[in-house]
Amino acid sequence: MKKFNLCVLMILSFNLQAAEIIKAEVNGMVCAFCAQGIEKKLRKLPQIQDVTINLKNHIVAVALNDQHTLTVNTIKDLIKDAGYDVTDIKVMQGDLQQFKQP
């Protein structure tokens, strides 16, 4: 019984780990159509688990799938190809909820 409880605890703690997030600050993104175009391009990448766009704060944030890597330059290039400027880009641990608009 104790071994089973320990296994369950280990599985639960593994699932609660923060995801790797790439956060980009984007100039020129002002409307839902802008956001939709960027989101559509990013969602095509198999390394990306989810995308959140905050128009108010001009932020594009992507969560990576477990054990996948993606360079910030790839994200930056995709956003630039969509017609927007990336002013800052960072890799962090966390949850996309922190970037969603209230």
Phi, psi and omega in degrees: 000320181293323179296319179298314180299321179295319178297316179297317179298318179295319179295315180297318181292327177295318182289341182272358180295148179288147178276158173280128184243138169249122183247126179239135172265129191235127174271144175093352180270103188236350184221171181297328178294320176300310182299319181298319180296316179294313182300318181298317179296317183291321182294344178288341181281128181292341180284345186265126178275316183205159180228137174230134178237128179248100182294321182302318183258004178057048182241136170245123180233134179235141174258134181271147173297152179306137175061023174248147176238156180205133181281152177295331178295327177296314178297313180302315180295320178297318179293320177295320178297333177281352175104018184235157180260133175265118182268335179203146179214136184221151171253133182211170173259143178163207184226140181296340180305326183294344183256351182289147179288140178290000000 
